[in-house]
């Protein structure tokens, strides 16, 4: 019985925290990807190509 109460308490606390965190995080998450998004796709293919070339060189 004590365990059940503890679990319910934890879940309630977590849900409350999640909601508070979610609102704060949502704002940050919306702003963060907006900036790196344009850079990320440009850098990723480069790194992938470099990694692929190195792998091919090693195999050859």
Backbone atoms as SQL, in Angstrom:
CREATE TABLE atoms (id INTEGER PRIMARY KEY, chain TEXT, resi INTEGER, resn TEXT, atom TEXT, x REAL, y REAL, z REAL);
INSERT INTO atoms VALUES
  (1, 'A', 1, 'UNK', 'N', 0.846, -1.205, 0.000),
  (2, 'A', 1, 'UNK', 'CA', 0.000, 0.000, 0.000),
  (3, 'A', 1, 'UNK', 'C', 0.878, 1.250, 0.000),
  (4, 'A', 2, 'UNK', 'N', 1.926, 1.207, 0.785),
  (5, 'A', 2, 'UNK', 'CA', 2.816, 2.377, 0.833),
  (6, 'A', 2, 'UNK', 'C', 3.459, 2.583, -0.534),
  (7, 'A', 3, 'UNK', 'N', 3.851, 1.467, -1.188),
  (8, 'A', 3, 'UNK', 'CA', 4.469, 1.567, -2.515),
  (9, 'A', 3, 'UNK', 'C', 3.516, 2.224, -3.502),
  (10, 'A', 4, 'UNK', 'N', 2.252, 1.777, -3.468),
  (11, 'A', 4, 'UNK', 'CA', 1.279, 2.342, -4.413),
  (12, 'A', 4, 'UNK', 'C', 1.171, 3.848, -4.209),
  (13, 'A', 5, 'UNK', 'N', 1.068, 4.270, -2.963),
  (14, 'A', 5, 'UNK', 'CA', 0.960, 5.710, -2.689),
  (15, 'A', 5, 'UNK', 'C', 2.190, 6.432, -3.222),
  (16, 'A', 6, 'UNK', 'N', 3.357, 5.851, -2.980),
  (17, 'A', 6, 'UNK', 'CA', 4.600, 6.477, -3.433),
  (18, 'A', 6, 'UNK', 'C', 4.589, 6.602, -4.951),
  (19, 'A', 7, 'UNK', 'N', 4.181, 5.538, -5.634),
  (20, 'A', 7, 'UNK', 'CA', 4.170, 5.578, -7.105),
  (21, 'A', 7, 'UNK', 'C', 3.241, 6.678, -7.597),
  (22, 'A', 8, 'UNK', 'N', 2.044, 6.735, -7.011),
  (23, 'A', 8, 'UNK', 'CA', 1.077, 7.758, -7.442),
  (24, 'A', 8, 'UNK', 'C', 1.673, 9.143, -7.193),
  (25, 'A', 9, 'UNK', 'N', 2.327, 9.302, -6.060),
  (26, 'A', 9, 'UNK', 'CA', 2.923, 10.607, -5.746),
  (27, 'A', 9, 'UNK', 'C', 3.985, 10.954, -6.779),
  (28, 'A', 10, 'UNK', 'N', 4.842, 9.995, -7.061),
  (29, 'A', 10, 'UNK', 'CA', 5.919, 10.238, -8.028),
  (30, 'A', 10, 'UNK', 'C', 5.322, 10.605, -9.378),
  (31, 'A', 11, 'UNK', 'N', 4.334, 9.842, -9.819),
  (32, 'A', 11, 'UNK', 'CA', 3.730, 10.112, -11.131),
  (33, 'A', 11, 'UNK', 'C', 3.139, 11.514, -11.158),
  (34, 'A', 12, 'UNK', 'N', 2.421, 11.880, -10.094),
  (35, 'A', 12, 'UNK', 'CA', 1.808, 13.213, -10.052),
  (36, 'A', 12, 'UNK', 'C', 2.897, 14.279, -10.111),
  (37, 'A', 13, 'UNK', 'N', 3.946, 14.086, -9.328),
  (38, 'A', 13, 'UNK', 'CA', 5.045, 15.065, -9.330),
  (39, 'A', 13, 'UNK', 'C', 5.673, 15.133, -10.719),
  (40, 'A', 14, 'UNK', 'N', 5.924, 13.975, -11.306),
  (41, 'A', 14, 'UNK', 'CA', 6.554, 13.947, -12.634),
  (42, 'A', 14, 'UNK', 'C', 5.671, 14.642, -13.660),
  (43, 'A', 15, 'UNK', 'N', 4.375, 14.360, -13.616),
  (44, 'A', 15, 'UNK', 'CA', 3.464, 14.971, -14.589),
  (45, 'A', 15, 'UNK', 'C', 3.495, 16.489, -14.429),
  (46, 'A', 16, 'UNK', 'N', 3.442, 16.958, -13.187),
  (47, 'A', 16, 'UNK', 'CA', 3.473, 18.409, -12.964),
  (48, 'A', 16, 'UNK', 'C', 4.782, 18.988, -13.483),
  (49, 'A', 17, 'UNK', 'N', 5.882, 18.320, -13.172),
  (50, 'A', 17, 'UNK', 'CA', 7.190, 18.802, -13.633),
  (51, 'A', 17, 'UNK', 'C', 7.240, 18.788, -15.155),
  (52, 'A', 18, 'UNK', 'N', 6.738, 17.712, -15.734),
  (53, 'A', 18, 'UNK', 'CA', 6.770, 17.589, -17.197),
  (54, 'A', 18, 'UNK', 'C', 6.027, 18.752, -17.829),
  (55, 'A', 19, 'UNK', 'N', 4.869, 19.075, -17.288),
  (56, 'A', 19, 'UNK', 'CA', 4.089, 20.168, -17.879),
  (57, 'A', 19, 'UNK', 'C', 4.848, 21.483, -17.765),
  (58, 'A', 20, 'UNK', 'N', 5.393, 21.758, -16.593),
  (59, 'A', 20, 'UNK', 'CA', 6.152, 23.005, -16.417),
  (60, 'A', 20, 'UNK', 'C', 7.367, 22.996, -17.336),
  (61, 'A', 21, 'UNK', 'N', 8.094, 21.885, -17.337),
  (62, 'A', 21, 'UNK', 'CA', 9.282, 21.769, -18.180),
  (63, 'A', 21, 'UNK', 'C', 8.906, 21.880, -19.651),
  (64, 'A', 22, 'UNK', 'N', 7.812, 21.210, -19.998),
  (65, 'A', 22, 'UNK', 'CA', 7.419, 21.165, -21.411),
  (66, 'A', 22, 'UNK', 'C', 7.211, 22.573, -21.944),
  (67, 'A', 23, 'UNK', 'N', 6.502, 23.403, -21.191),
  (68, 'A', 23, 'UNK', 'CA', 6.248, 24.773, -21.674),
  (69, 'A', 23, 'UNK', 'C', 7.568, 25.515, -21.849),
  (70, 'A', 24, 'UNK', 'N', 8.444, 25.406, -20.864),
  (71, 'A', 24, 'UNK', 'CA', 9.743, 26.090, -20.966),
  (72, 'A', 24, 'UNK', 'C', 10.562, 25.506, -22.112),
  (73, 'A', 25, 'UNK', 'N', 10.629, 24.191, -22.166),
  (74, 'A', 25, 'UNK', 'CA', 11.425, 23.529, -23.204),
  (75, 'A', 25, 'UNK', 'C', 10.858, 23.833, -24.584),
  (76, 'A', 26, 'UNK', 'N', 9.533, 23.818, -24.701),
  (77, 'A', 26, 'UNK', 'CA', 8.903, 24.060, -26.010),
  (78, 'A', 26, 'UNK', 'C', 9.437, 25.370, -26.586),
  (79, 'A', 27, 'UNK', 'N', 9.475, 26.415, -25.779),
  (80, 'A', 27, 'UNK', 'CA', 9.977, 27.702, -26.290),
  (81, 'A', 27, 'UNK', 'C', 11.428, 27.559, -26.734),
  (82, 'A', 28, 'UNK', 'N', 12.249, 26.959, -25.883),
  (83, 'A', 28, 'UNK', 'CA', 13.673, 26.812, -26.228),
  (84, 'A', 28, 'UNK', 'C', 13.842, 25.917, -27.454),
  (85, 'A', 29, 'UNK', 'N', 13.112, 24.813, -27.476),
  (86, 'A', 29, 'UNK', 'CA', 13.256, 23.863, -28.598),
  (87, 'A', 29, 'UNK', 'C', 12.867, 24.534, -29.907),
  (88, 'A', 30, 'UNK', 'N', 11.842, 25.361, -29.881),
  (89, 'A', 30, 'UNK', 'CA', 11.411, 26.024, -31.128),
  (90, 'A', 30, 'UNK', 'C', 12.512, 26.973, -31.598),
  (91, 'A', 31, 'UNK', 'N', 13.155, 27.655, -30.663),
  (92, 'A', 31, 'UNK', 'CA', 14.188, 28.627, -31.057),
  (93, 'A', 31, 'UNK', 'C', 15.494, 27.933, -31.440),
  (94, 'A', 32, 'UNK', 'N', 15.863, 26.883, -30.690),
  (95, 'A', 32, 'UNK', 'CA', 17.153, 26.230, -30.951),
  (96, 'A', 32, 'UNK', 'C', 17.252, 25.645, -32.354),
  (97, 'A', 33, 'UNK', 'N', 16.340, 24.755, -32.761),
  (98, 'A', 33, 'UNK', 'CA', 16.483, 24.149, -34.091),
  (99, 'A', 33, 'UNK', 'C', 16.418, 25.190, -35.203),
  (100, 'A', 34, 'UNK', 'N', 15.706, 26.272, -34.986),
  (101, 'A', 34, 'UNK', 'CA', 15.571, 27.293, -36.034),
  (102, 'A', 34, 'UNK', 'C', 16.956, 27.790, -36.446),
  (103, 'A', 35, 'UNK', 'N', 17.899, 27.864, -35.518),
  (104, 'A', 35, 'UNK', 'CA', 19.233, 28.383, -35.862),
  (105, 'A', 35, 'UNK', 'C', 20.133, 27.270, -36.434),
  (106, 'A', 36, 'UNK', 'N', 20.324, 26.146, -35.727),
  (107, 'A', 36, 'UNK', 'CA', 21.220, 25.104, -36.250),
  (108, 'A', 36, 'UNK', 'C', 20.676, 24.407, -37.496),
  (109, 'A', 37, 'UNK', 'N', 19.381, 24.367, -37.681),
  (110, 'A', 37, 'UNK', 'CA', 18.807, 23.646, -38.831),
  (111, 'A', 37, 'UNK', 'C', 19.514, 23.993, -40.138),
  (112, 'A', 38, 'UNK', 'N', 19.626, 25.263, -40.513),
  (113, 'A', 38, 'UNK', 'CA', 20.287, 25.587, -41.791),
  (114, 'A', 38, 'UNK', 'C', 21.741, 25.099, -41.812),
  (115, 'A', 39, 'UNK', 'N', 22.444, 25.204, -40.695),
  (116, 'A', 39, 'UNK', 'CA', 23.851, 24.778, -40.639),
  (117, 'A', 39, 'UNK', 'C', 23.963, 23.256, -40.661),
  (118, 'A', 40, 'UNK', 'N', 23.161, 22.587, -39.848),
  (119, 'A', 40, 'UNK', 'CA', 23.262, 21.126, -39.701),
  (120, 'A', 40, 'UNK', 'C', 23.233, 20.414, -41.054),
  (121, 'A', 41, 'UNK', 'N', 22.219, 20.616, -41.883),
  (122, 'A', 41, 'UNK', 'CA', 22.183, 19.882, -43.160),
  (123, 'A', 41, 'UNK', 'C', 23.434, 20.151, -43.996),
  (124, 'A', 42, 'UNK', 'N', 23.970, 21.355, -43.939),
  (125, 'A', 42, 'UNK', 'CA', 25.171, 21.675, -44.723),
  (126, 'A', 42, 'UNK', 'C', 26.384, 20.919, -44.181),
  (127, 'A', 43, 'UNK', 'N', 26.501, 20.882, -42.852),
  (128, 'A', 43, 'UNK', 'CA', 27.674, 20.228, -42.255),
  (129, 'A', 43, 'UNK', 'C', 27.556, 18.707, -42.316),
  (130, 'A', 44, 'UNK', 'N', 26.369, 18.176, -42.084),
  (131, 'A', 44, 'UNK', 'CA', 26.204, 16.718, -42.021),
  (132, 'A', 44, 'UNK', 'C', 26.644, 16.020, -43.305),
  (133, 'A', 45, 'UNK', 'N', 26.152, 16.418, -44.469),
  (134, 'A', 45, 'UNK', 'CA', 26.581, 15.718, -45.693),
  (135, 'A', 45, 'UNK', 'C', 28.101, 15.768, -45.833),
  (136, 'A', 46, 'UNK', 'N', 28.706, 16.891, -45.499),
  (137, 'A', 46, 'UNK', 'CA', 30.168, 17.008, -45.579),
  (138, 'A', 46, 'UNK', 'C', 30.820, 15.938, -44.708),
  (139, 'A', 47, 'UNK', 'N', 30.410, 15.880, -43.449),
  (140, 'A', 47, 'UNK', 'CA', 31.016, 14.917, -42.527),
  (141, 'A', 47, 'UNK', 'C', 30.754, 13.495, -43.017),
  (142, 'A', 48, 'UNK', 'N', 29.546, 13.251, -43.508),
  (143, 'A', 48, 'UNK', 'CA', 29.214, 11.903, -44.003),
  (144, 'A', 48, 'UNK', 'C', 30.126, 11.550, -45.177),
  (145, 'A', 49, 'UNK', 'N', 30.289, 12.478, -46.099),
  (146, 'A', 49, 'UNK', 'CA', 31.132, 12.219, -47.269),
  (147, 'A', 49, 'UNK', 'C', 32.563, 11.950, -46.815),
  (148, 'A', 50, 'UNK', 'N', 33.051, 12.761, -45.905),
  (149, 'A', 50, 'UNK', 'CA', 34.423, 12.581, -45.423),
  (150, 'A', 50, 'UNK', 'C', 34.553, 11.204, -44.779),
  (151, 'A', 51, 'UNK', 'N', 33.586, 10.845, -43.933),
  (152, 'A', 51, 'UNK', 'CA', 33.642, 9.538, -43.272),
  (153, 'A', 51, 'UNK', 'C', 33.606, 8.433, -44.317),
  (154, 'A', 52, 'UNK', 'N', 32.726, 8.550, -45.296),
  (155, 'A', 52, 'UNK', 'CA', 32.613, 7.519, -46.339),
  (156, 'A', 52, 'UNK', 'C', 33.939, 7.408, -47.090),
  (157, 'A', 53, 'UNK', 'N', 34.515, 8.537, -47.465),
  (158, 'A', 53, 'UNK', 'CA', 35.779, 8.510, -48.212),
  (159, 'A', 53, 'UNK', 'C', 36.847, 7.801, -47.384),
  (160, 'A', 54, 'UNK', 'N', 36.936, 8.140, -46.114),
  (161, 'A', 54, 'UNK', 'CA', 37.953, 7.514, -45.272),
  (162, 'A', 54, 'UNK', 'C', 37.706, 6.016, -45.189),
  (163, 'A', 55, 'UNK', 'N', 36.446, 5.623, -45.039),
  (164, 'A', 55, 'UNK', 'CA', 36.130, 4.195, -44.949),
  (165, 'A', 55, 'UNK', 'C', 36.521, 3.507, -46.249),
  (166, 'A', 56, 'UNK', 'N', 36.174, 4.114, -47.377),
  (167, 'A', 56, 'UNK', 'CA', 36.507, 3.504, -48.671),
  (168, 'A', 56, 'UNK', 'C', 38.022, 3.384, -48.807),
  (169, 'A', 57, 'UNK', 'N', 38.745, 4.427, -48.433),
  (170, 'A', 57, 'UNK', 'CA', 40.211, 4.383, -48.524),
  (171, 'A', 57, 'UNK', 'C', 40.742, 3.217, -47.688),
  (172, 'A', 58, 'UNK', 'N', 40.226, 3.067, -46.481),
  (173, 'A', 58, 'UNK', 'CA', 40.697, 1.986, -45.616),
  (174, 'A', 58, 'UNK', 'C', 40.406, 0.642, -46.262),
  (175, 'A', 59, 'UNK', 'N', 39.224, 0.490, -46.836),
  (176, 'A', 59, 'UNK', 'CA', 38.856, -0.786, -47.473),
  (177, 'A', 59, 'UNK', 'C', 39.736, -1.038, -48.685),
  (178, 'A', 60, 'UNK', 'N', 40.017, -0.024, -49.448),
  (179, 'A', 60, 'UNK', 'CA', 40.852, -0.179, -50.644),
  (180, 'A', 60, 'UNK', 'C', 42.280, -0.432, -50.183);
